[in-house]
C-alpha cells in the first residue's frame, strides 16, 4: 500500500514541481490559467515580474502538468498576487491539503490579505475555501493584492525518495477570487 502511495505521489510531485521557463501576467477565472508555454498558475493569480525566478522567490511553483487540479504547490512561506478587478468585501482562497501520509495529521495554515490575517486554521486533508475580510482600504481597490500564505508542515520530495526536488512544499493553492 505504501509503495502505491509513493508511486502516486511521485507522479503528482513530478508534474507539479517542474519549474517553468516564462510567465504571462494575464489571468483567467474559469480554470487554472494555462500560459502560452503550457505552464499553469492558480486561478485569479499573476506571477510577479513575469519570470520564473520571481515566482520561485515568492514561493509559488507553477506546474506544466495537464492535471491543473494539482496546480500549484506553495513553499511554507509564500506570497502570491491575486488580481482584484472590482469592489469586494472579502477574498476567497481555495487551497488543497493533499491526503499524503505526511499530511494525515493535517496542516495549519495562516493567510493574510493586504496585511490583514485570518487566525491560523487547522485543516484536514482535502479542499478548503478560506474567506478573509478585506480591510476597508482594499475594498474599492482594483489591481494586484498580495496574499501571504504560511503552512506549518512541509514535505521535501527528495527526503521521501520521490525525486531529486529539494524544495519544501506546504499546500496547493487552487485559486483566489474576490466577492
Secondary structure, 3 states (H helix, E strand, C coil): CHHHHHHHHHHHHHHHHCCCCCCCCCCCCCCCEECCCCCEECECEECHHHCHHHHHHHCEECECCCCHHHCCEECCEEEEEEEECCCCCEEEEEEEECCCHHHCCCEEEEEEECCEECCCEEECCEEEEEEEECCHHHHCCCEEEEEEEEECCCEECCCCCCCCCCCEECCEEEEEEEC
